[in-house]
Each structure stands twice: as C-alpha cells, then as structure tokens.
Amino acid sequence: MPPAPALHTGALIGVAQFFAAQLGDPTLLDAMHGPQESNPIAARQVRSDRPGS
C-alpha cells in the first residue's frame, strides 16, 4: 500500500481532474499547477519544445 501522502496526493489530483473534465471548472487543477513561471516542470517542457533544445 502506498504511503498516506501519496494516496492523498492522488486523490486530490483525481478530484481536480474530475472538476475540470466533468464540471468544466479547471480552477483546482490550475491552482495545483501554479504560475507557469515558477513551475519547474512547465519550464522544462517549454525549453524542450524549443528547436535546438
């Protein structure tokens, strides 16, 4: 069984995805992502999308 924090994280992501997909409200999912400027994963994806990266 996964540790409790992993279970809670998965549950929160699931709820946020449900709200976005089924209810058309991406507010929770957007809050989890945070601003693009301070999100290291988003920044890495932007860099990898650039030609020559």
C-alpha positions as CSV (number, residue, x, y, z in Angstrom):
1,M,0.0,0.0,0.0
2,P,1.4,3.5,-0.9
3,P,2.2,5.9,1.9
4,A,-0.6,8.2,3.1
5,P,0.8,11.4,1.4
6,A,0.9,9.6,-2.0
7,L,-2.7,8.4,-1.5
8,H,-3.8,11.9,-0.6
9,T,-2.0,13.5,-3.5
10,G,-3.5,11.1,-5.9
11,A,-7.0,11.7,-4.5
12,L,-6.6,15.5,-4.7
13,I,-5.4,15.2,-8.3
14,G,-8.3,13.0,-9.2
15,V,-10.8,15.4,-7.7
16,A,-9.2,18.3,-9.5
17,Q,-9.3,16.4,-12.8
18,F,-12.9,15.5,-12.3
19,F,-13.9,19.1,-11.7
20,A,-12.0,20.1,-14.9
21,A,-13.3,17.3,-17.1
22,Q,-16.8,16.7,-15.9
23,L,-17.8,20.0,-14.5
24,G,-15.8,22.3,-16.8
25,D,-14.1,24.1,-13.8
26,P,-10.3,23.8,-14.0
27,T,-9.8,26.1,-11.0
28,L,-8.5,23.4,-8.7
29,L,-6.2,21.9,-11.4
30,D,-4.9,25.3,-12.2
31,A,-4.1,26.0,-8.6
32,M,-2.1,22.8,-8.3
33,H,0.0,23.8,-11.3
34,G,0.7,27.2,-10.0
35,P,2.1,30.0,-12.2
36,Q,4.0,28.8,-15.3
37,E,7.0,31.0,-14.4
38,S,7.5,29.2,-11.0
39,N,6.6,25.7,-12.1
40,P,9.9,23.8,-12.8
41,I,8.1,21.1,-14.8
42,A,6.4,23.6,-17.1
43,A,9.6,25.5,-17.6
44,R,11.4,22.3,-18.6
45,Q,8.6,21.4,-21.1
46,V,8.9,24.9,-22.6
47,R,12.6,24.5,-23.0
48,S,12.3,21.1,-24.6
49,D,9.7,22.3,-27.1
50,R,12.1,24.9,-28.5
51,P,14.0,24.0,-31.6
52,G,17.6,23.0,-30.9
53,S,16.9,22.0,-27.3
